[in-house]
């Protein structure tokens, strides 16, 4: 994934785990932080991250760091490169809903990003952090 802003064009569902918000209870919504990471699948316009390779990465790298739950889906992003051309790339999106004071999450997310870039020879992983409120109805 190039280190530039991506626009999600399509969001077909790959997998959802309803336990993506640990320690959130029924009733009034509680403050949380939503972390969303975009993992590009191309290198030099070649698909190098297969569905199987991604599934192994989720099992081996992401799940051990966030065993309480997570959500992932497939998407297609686009950006304008330095030459002004629109580039499109399939990607995987990881979403984590974390307690607002989840200070240890930064190190775990950094480790996930570092391993993805190393394993799949990627330049960058886009990370978006959003404050939110969550609760079960």
N, CA, C and O of each residue as an XYZ file, in Angstrom:
548
protein
N       0.841     -1.158      0.000
C       0.000      0.000      0.000
C       0.895      1.231      0.000
O       1.838      1.306      0.787
N       0.625      2.161     -0.838
C       1.376      3.402     -0.913
C       1.034      4.286      0.288
O      -0.088      4.225      0.790
N       1.979      5.105      0.758
C       1.681      5.970      1.897
C       0.892      7.198      1.480
O       1.404      8.317      1.529
N      -0.336      6.996      1.075
C      -1.200      8.097      0.672
C      -2.626      7.758      1.070
O      -2.926      6.614      1.410
N      -3.489      8.735      1.030
C      -4.870      8.549      1.434
C      -5.588      7.608      0.485
O      -5.458      7.733     -0.733
N      -6.335      6.678      1.026
C      -7.090      5.729      0.226
C      -8.578      5.983      0.402
O      -9.033      6.342      1.488
N      -9.317      5.796     -0.654
C     -10.767      5.916     -0.610
C     -11.328      4.519     -0.798
O     -11.048      3.868     -1.805
N     -12.109      4.056      0.148
C     -12.690      2.731      0.043
C     -13.831      2.781     -0.950
O     -14.754      3.585     -0.812
N     -13.764      1.911     -1.959
C     -14.764      1.916     -3.024
C     -15.820      0.839     -2.831
O     -16.988      1.054     -3.156
N     -15.425     -0.315     -2.308
C     -16.367     -1.402     -2.137
C     -16.014     -2.124     -0.855
O     -14.838     -2.257     -0.516
N     -17.020     -2.589     -0.144
C     -16.769     -3.228      1.126
C     -17.451     -4.589      1.234
O     -18.293     -4.770      2.114
N     -17.120     -5.552      0.372
C     -17.714     -6.869      0.562
C     -17.192     -7.475      1.858
O     -16.003     -7.372      2.157
N     -18.055     -8.093      2.613
C     -17.723     -8.622      3.918
C     -16.879     -9.875      3.793
O     -17.232    -10.794      3.053
N     -15.760     -9.920      4.513
C     -14.928    -11.113      4.540
C     -15.214    -11.925      5.791
O     -15.474    -13.125      5.701
N     -15.171    -11.293      6.956
C     -15.446    -11.993      8.209
C     -15.782    -10.978      9.280
O     -15.238     -9.874      9.287
N     -16.657    -11.337     10.169
C     -17.000    -10.458     11.283
C     -17.026    -11.288     12.555
O     -17.561    -12.396     12.584
N     -16.445    -10.735     13.595
C     -16.520    -11.325     14.914
C     -17.279    -10.347     15.793
O     -16.811     -9.225     15.987
N     -18.430    -10.725     16.333
C     -19.219     -9.771     17.105
C     -18.560     -9.337     18.399
O     -19.007     -8.363     19.004
N     -17.536    -10.006     18.840
C     -16.878     -9.645     20.093
C     -15.776     -8.623     19.877
O     -14.774     -8.641     20.592
N     -15.937     -7.730     18.905
C     -14.869     -6.791     18.585
C     -14.775     -5.638     19.569
O     -13.920     -4.768     19.403
N     -15.614     -5.603     20.573
C     -15.566     -4.521     21.553
C     -15.488     -5.106     22.960
O     -16.508     -5.232     23.637
N     -14.277     -5.466     23.403
C     -14.159     -6.094     24.705
C     -14.584     -5.150     25.827
O     -14.377     -3.940     25.746
N     -15.170     -5.708     26.854
C     -15.561     -4.992     28.065
C     -16.626     -3.928     27.827
O     -16.754     -3.002     28.629
N     -17.377     -4.037     26.765
C     -18.485     -3.112     26.509
C     -19.767     -3.837     26.888
O     -19.973     -4.992     26.512
N     -20.620     -3.160     27.627
C     -21.807     -3.783     28.180
C     -23.075     -3.217     27.542
O     -23.045     -2.206     26.841
N     -24.174     -3.891     27.803
C     -25.470     -3.391     27.343
C     -25.777     -2.081     28.054
O     -25.307     -1.827     29.163
N     -26.563     -1.273     27.400
C     -26.965     -0.014     28.014
C     -26.350      1.168     27.296
O     -26.132      1.136     26.085
N     -26.074      2.211     28.062
C     -25.568      3.461     27.495
C     -24.224      3.231     26.803
O     -23.368      2.520     27.331
N     -24.038      3.821     25.640
C     -22.758      3.684     24.944
C     -21.596      4.212     25.791
O     -21.723      5.210     26.500
N     -20.484      3.526     25.697
C     -19.279      3.872     26.441
C     -18.230      4.425     25.480
O     -18.240      4.080     24.298
N     -17.325      5.278     25.966
C     -16.257      5.780     25.090
C     -15.331      4.644     24.660
O     -14.924      3.809     25.468
N     -15.011      4.634     23.370
C     -14.095      3.656     22.796
C     -13.210      4.362     21.782
O     -13.433      5.525     21.445
N     -12.216      3.652     21.308
C     -11.393      4.091     20.187
C     -11.539      3.045     19.101
O     -11.393      1.851     19.363
N     -11.826      3.479     17.885
C     -11.894      2.580     16.738
C     -10.601      2.741     15.961
O     -10.268      3.835     15.505
N      -9.882      1.648     15.815
C      -8.652      1.623     15.021
C      -8.975      0.894     13.727
O      -9.509     -0.215     13.756
N      -8.658      1.502     12.599
C      -8.890      0.879     11.305
C      -7.575      0.897     10.536
O      -6.959      1.950     10.371
N      -7.151     -0.267     10.069
C      -5.910     -0.390      9.308
C      -6.221     -0.929      7.918
O      -7.032     -1.841      7.757
N      -5.562     -0.350      6.916
C      -5.746     -0.739      5.515
C      -4.450     -1.388      5.030
O      -3.396     -0.752      5.015
N      -4.537     -2.659      4.634
C      -3.396     -3.442      4.215
C      -3.469     -3.677      2.709
O      -4.335     -4.417      2.244
N      -2.578     -3.061      1.946
C      -2.555     -3.258      0.496
C      -2.114     -4.661      0.143
O      -1.366     -5.293      0.889
N      -2.581     -5.152     -1.001
C      -2.278     -6.521     -1.427
C      -1.325     -6.583     -2.614
O      -0.900     -7.672     -3.000
N      -0.982     -5.442     -3.200
C      -0.126     -5.415     -4.390
C       1.305     -5.040     -4.039
O       1.577     -4.380     -3.036
N       2.185     -5.475     -4.884
C       3.550     -4.953     -4.948
C       3.871     -4.873     -6.431
O       3.864     -5.884     -7.133
N       4.152     -3.671     -6.899
C       4.424     -3.446     -8.329
C       3.296     -4.001     -9.192
O       3.545     -4.717    -10.162
N       2.063     -3.673     -8.840
C       0.864     -4.078     -9.590
C       0.654     -5.585     -9.666
O      -0.066     -6.065    -10.542
N       1.269     -6.330     -8.768
C       1.102     -7.780     -8.723
C       0.489     -8.157     -7.385
O       0.944     -7.703     -6.336
N      -0.537     -8.981     -7.425
C      -1.181     -9.430     -6.197
C      -0.243    -10.397     -5.488
O       0.001    -11.502     -5.974
N       0.282     -9.981     -4.344
C       1.197    -10.866     -3.618
C       0.608    -11.373     -2.308
O       1.105    -12.348     -1.744
N      -0.440    -10.727     -1.821
C      -1.061    -11.169     -0.575
C      -2.352    -11.893     -0.942
O      -3.381    -11.268     -1.200
N      -2.279    -13.208     -0.959
C      -3.439    -14.029     -1.307
C      -4.389    -14.119     -0.122
O      -4.043    -13.728      0.993
N      -5.586    -14.634     -0.370
C      -6.539    -14.841      0.720
C      -5.947    -15.769      1.774
O      -6.120    -15.540      2.971
N      -5.249    -16.817      1.335
C      -4.636    -17.763      2.271
C      -3.527    -17.130      3.091
O      -3.418    -17.378      4.292
N      -2.697    -16.306      2.442
C      -1.617    -15.628      3.161
C      -2.200    -14.653      4.185
O      -1.676    -14.530      5.292
N      -3.283    -13.958      3.818
C      -3.939    -13.036      4.752
C      -4.528    -13.808      5.933
O      -4.367    -13.395      7.081
N      -5.212    -14.927      5.661
C      -5.803    -15.727      6.735
C      -4.722    -16.193      7.712
O      -4.927    -16.169      8.926
N      -3.584    -16.611      7.188
C      -2.477    -17.025      8.060
C      -1.965    -15.842      8.879
O      -1.660    -15.995     10.062
N      -1.870    -14.671      8.266
C      -1.407    -13.477      8.968
C      -2.364    -13.117     10.102
O      -1.923    -12.783     11.202
N      -3.660    -13.182      9.842
C      -4.649    -12.892     10.884
C      -4.484    -13.878     12.045
O      -4.480    -13.478     13.209
N      -4.350    -15.160     11.723
C      -4.226    -16.198     12.744
C      -2.931    -16.077     13.541
O      -2.938    -16.191     14.767
N      -1.824    -15.846     12.846
C      -0.510    -15.862     13.486
C      -0.108    -14.541     14.137
O       0.601    -14.539     15.143
N      -0.559    -13.410     13.569
C      -0.041    -12.109     14.001
C      -1.101    -11.251     14.688
O      -0.836    -10.671     15.742
N      -2.294    -11.164     14.106
C      -3.298    -10.240     14.647
C      -4.049    -10.847     15.831
O      -4.131    -10.229     16.892
N      -4.595    -12.046     15.659
C      -5.425    -12.649     16.701
C      -4.700    -12.802     18.046
O      -5.312    -12.544     19.082
N      -3.433    -13.208     18.071
C      -2.769    -13.301     19.379
C      -2.677    -11.954     20.113
O      -2.617    -11.921     21.343
N      -2.664    -10.859     19.370
C      -2.566     -9.539     19.991
C      -3.932     -8.973     20.380
O      -4.030     -8.137     21.278
N      -4.987     -9.433     19.698
C      -6.345     -8.953     19.980
C      -7.315    -10.142     20.021
O      -8.217    -10.239     19.188
N      -7.127    -11.039     20.986
C      -7.964    -12.249     21.027
C      -9.415    -11.979     21.417
O     -10.268    -12.840     21.203
N      -9.722    -10.812     21.983
C     -11.101    -10.520     22.390
C     -12.011    -10.297     21.195
O     -13.230    -10.408     21.321
N     -11.434     -9.982     20.024
C     -12.266     -9.833     18.837
C     -11.765     -8.771     17.894
O     -11.034     -7.861     18.285
N     -12.169     -8.898     16.643
C     -11.789     -7.981     15.585
C     -12.715     -8.202     14.403
O     -13.459     -9.182     14.353
N     -12.659     -7.285     13.461
C     -13.442     -7.410     12.235
C     -12.521     -7.137     11.061
O     -11.720     -6.203     11.102
N     -12.630     -7.949     10.007
C     -11.863     -7.718      8.787
C     -12.788     -7.820      7.583
O     -13.782     -8.546      7.601
N     -12.440     -7.079      6.537
C     -13.177     -7.193      5.282
C     -12.256     -6.847      4.121
O     -11.200     -6.241      4.300
N     -12.679     -7.244      2.935
C     -11.968     -6.920      1.698
C     -12.516     -5.608      1.155
O     -13.703     -5.312      1.296
N     -11.651     -4.835      0.542
C     -12.058     -3.554     -0.037
C     -11.187     -3.272     -1.253
O     -10.212     -3.978     -1.510
N     -11.545     -2.245     -1.988
C     -10.723     -1.749     -3.088
C     -10.492     -0.273     -2.842
O     -11.439      0.487     -2.639
N      -9.227      0.133     -2.861
C      -8.904      1.534     -2.618
C      -8.297      2.165     -3.852
O      -7.916      1.474     -4.796
N      -8.210      3.484     -3.835
C      -7.564      4.186     -4.931
C      -6.883      5.433     -4.405
O      -7.254      5.962     -3.358
N      -5.890      5.894     -5.134
C      -5.171      7.116     -4.815
C      -4.545      7.654     -6.086
O      -4.443      6.945     -7.087
N      -4.130      8.904     -6.042
C      -3.455      9.528     -7.188
C      -1.952      9.451     -6.919
O      -1.472      9.937     -5.895
N      -1.211      8.833     -7.851
C       0.227      8.692     -7.645
C       0.958      9.981     -8.010
O       0.332     10.961     -8.415
N       2.274      9.978     -7.866
C       3.083     11.178     -8.100
C       2.985     11.670     -9.543
O       3.194     12.855     -9.803
N       2.668     10.771    -10.490
C       2.519     11.152    -11.895
C       1.107     11.608    -12.234
O       0.819     11.908    -13.393
N       0.221     11.664    -11.243
C      -1.137     12.126    -11.466
C      -2.104     11.043    -11.915
O      -3.268     11.338    -12.189
N      -1.654      9.802    -11.997
C      -2.518      8.698    -12.420
C      -3.281      8.135    -11.227
O      -2.762      8.084    -10.111
N      -4.513      7.714    -11.475
C      -5.297      7.038    -10.441
C      -4.832      5.585    -10.380
O      -4.816      4.879    -11.389
N      -4.460      5.161     -9.198
C      -4.041      3.781     -8.961
C      -5.100      3.099     -8.105
O      -5.611      3.690     -7.155
N      -5.424      1.871     -8.437
C      -6.398      1.102     -7.658
C      -5.718     -0.163     -7.142
O      -4.846     -0.739     -7.794
N      -6.146     -0.573     -5.952
C      -5.525     -1.744     -5.341
C      -6.509     -2.428     -4.402
O      -7.178     -1.763     -3.610
N      -6.601     -3.749     -4.487
C      -7.399     -4.460     -3.489
C      -6.660     -4.410     -2.152
O      -5.430     -4.375     -2.111
N      -7.418     -4.408     -1.073
C      -6.794     -4.400      0.234
C      -7.691     -5.103      1.247
O      -8.853     -5.412      0.980
N      -7.117     -5.341      2.402
C      -7.866     -5.859      3.535
C      -7.955     -4.741      4.560
O      -7.013     -3.967      4.732
N      -9.088     -4.662      5.235
C      -9.291     -3.668      6.275
C      -9.478     -4.418      7.594
O     -10.258     -5.367      7.680
N      -8.754     -3.977      8.607
C      -8.886     -4.508      9.956
C      -9.487     -3.419     10.824
O      -8.995     -2.291     10.836
N     -10.550     -3.748     11.554
C     -11.139     -2.793     12.480
C     -11.141     -3.386     13.884
O     -11.553     -4.523     14.112
N     -10.659     -2.561     14.813
C     -10.627     -2.926     16.224
C     -11.411     -1.876     17.003
O     -11.212     -0.679     16.797
N     -12.289     -2.304     17.885
C     -13.006     -1.398     18.778
C     -12.430     -1.654     20.158
O     -12.586     -2.738     20.721
N     -11.756     -0.632     20.700
C     -10.991     -0.796     21.937
C     -11.487      0.154     23.017
O     -12.006      1.226     22.709
N     -11.332     -0.228     24.273
C     -11.659      0.709     25.345
C     -10.853      1.998     25.169
O      -9.718      1.962     24.694
N     -11.429      3.111     25.545
C     -10.787      4.407     25.326
C      -9.419      4.502     25.981
O      -8.567      5.249     25.501
N      -9.183      3.771     27.056
C      -7.900      3.809     27.748
C      -7.034      2.597     27.428
O      -6.271      2.159     28.288
N      -7.123      2.051     26.247
C      -6.330      0.879     25.858
C      -4.935      1.325     25.427
O      -4.610      1.310     24.240
N      -4.116      1.722     26.397
C      -2.798      2.280     26.103
C      -1.830      1.247     25.533
O      -0.905      1.608     24.806
N      -2.026     -0.020     25.850
C      -1.125     -1.052     25.346
C      -1.420     -1.432     23.896
O      -0.660     -2.186     23.290
N      -2.498     -0.926     23.342
C      -2.861     -1.267     21.959
C      -1.876     -0.686     20.943
O      -1.649     -1.298     19.899
N      -1.290      0.470     21.218
C      -0.367      1.089     20.266
C       0.792      0.175     19.916
O       1.133      0.031     18.742
N       1.404     -0.445     20.918
C       2.540     -1.335     20.664
C       2.105     -2.557     19.866
O       2.826     -3.007     18.976
N       0.924     -3.097     20.180
C       0.423     -4.268     19.456
C       0.125     -3.918     18.004
O       0.443     -4.696     17.104
N      -0.480     -2.761     17.764
C      -0.781     -2.334     16.392
C       0.512     -2.067     15.631
O       0.632     -2.453     14.468
N       1.473     -1.419     16.264
C       2.764     -1.166     15.613
C       3.439     -2.477     15.226
O       4.040     -2.565     14.155
N       3.351     -3.487     16.070
C       3.949     -4.786     15.761
C       3.253     -5.443     14.568
O       3.910     -6.052     13.725
N       1.940     -5.323     14.497
C       1.185     -5.872     13.362
C       1.614     -5.192     12.073
O       1.890     -5.860     11.076
N       1.673     -3.859     12.089
C       2.072     -3.102     10.897
C       3.484     -3.475     10.465
O       3.732     -3.716      9.283
N       4.407     -3.524     11.415
C       5.800     -3.858     11.102
C       5.906     -5.242     10.474
O       6.624     -5.423      9.491
N       5.202     -6.214     11.030
C       5.274     -7.572     10.491
C       4.632     -7.668      9.109
O       5.137     -8.389      8.249
N       3.537     -6.959      8.884
C       2.907     -6.985      7.561
C       3.855     -6.415      6.509
O       4.035     -6.998      5.441
N       4.452     -5.280      6.821
C       5.384     -4.645      5.880
C       6.579     -5.555      5.606
O       7.040     -5.647      4.468
N       7.078     -6.220      6.632
C       8.220     -7.120      6.448
C       7.835     -8.363      5.656
O       8.506     -8.729      4.692
N       6.758     -9.000      6.069
C       6.351    -10.272      5.459
C       5.953    -10.118      4.004
O       6.249    -10.987      3.183
N       5.277     -9.007      3.672
C       4.746     -8.841      2.320
C       5.429     -7.721      1.538
O       4.940     -7.309      0.486
N       6.549     -7.232      2.046
C       7.366     -6.218      1.362
C       6.517     -5.007      0.953
O       6.554     -4.568     -0.196
N       5.758     -4.482      1.911
C       4.895     -3.327      1.666
C       5.560     -2.052      2.164
O       6.338     -2.080      3.118
N       5.252     -0.941      1.516
C       5.805      0.353      1.920
C       5.135      0.896      3.173
O       5.794      1.499      4.021
N       3.837      0.687      3.292
C       3.101      1.318      4.381
C       1.777      0.606      4.616
O       1.291     -0.138      3.764
N       1.210      0.851      5.782
C      -0.145      0.436      6.128
C      -0.835      1.695      6.634
O      -0.338      2.355      7.546
N      -1.977      2.030      6.045
C      -2.721      3.209      6.485
C      -3.426      2.888      7.803
O      -4.099      1.864      7.922
N      -3.266      3.775      8.793
C      -3.903      3.606     10.099
C      -4.782      4.820     10.377
O      -4.337      5.963     10.273
N      -6.039      4.551     10.735
C      -6.984      5.611     11.067
C      -7.494      5.328     12.476
O      -7.934      4.216     12.770
N      -7.434      6.341     13.350
C      -7.921      6.216     14.732
C      -9.074      7.194     14.910
O      -8.970      8.372     14.567
N     -10.189      6.677     15.460
C     -11.381      7.520     15.636
C     -11.960      7.333     17.030
O     -12.173      6.200     17.460
N     -12.218      8.418     17.740
C     -12.947      8.277     19.002
C     -14.414      7.974     18.685
O     -14.962      8.478     17.705
N     -15.031      7.159     19.511
C     -16.438      6.788     19.276
C     -17.074      6.384     20.602
O     -16.442      6.441     21.656
N     -18.316      5.982     20.524
C     -19.036      5.425     21.655
C     -19.660      4.121     21.170
O     -20.148      4.046     20.042
N     -19.645      3.091     22.023
C     -20.184      1.804     21.626
C     -20.913      1.176     22.795
O     -20.537      1.352     23.954
N     -21.958      0.443     22.470
C     -22.724     -0.313     23.465
C     -23.620     -1.289     22.749
O     -23.959     -1.087     21.583
N     -24.004     -2.336     23.426
C     -24.908     -3.329     22.852
C     -26.347     -2.987     23.220
O     -26.632     -2.664     24.373
N     -27.245     -3.055     22.258
C     -28.667     -2.827     22.510
C     -29.401     -4.162     22.551
O     -30.616     -4.193     22.753
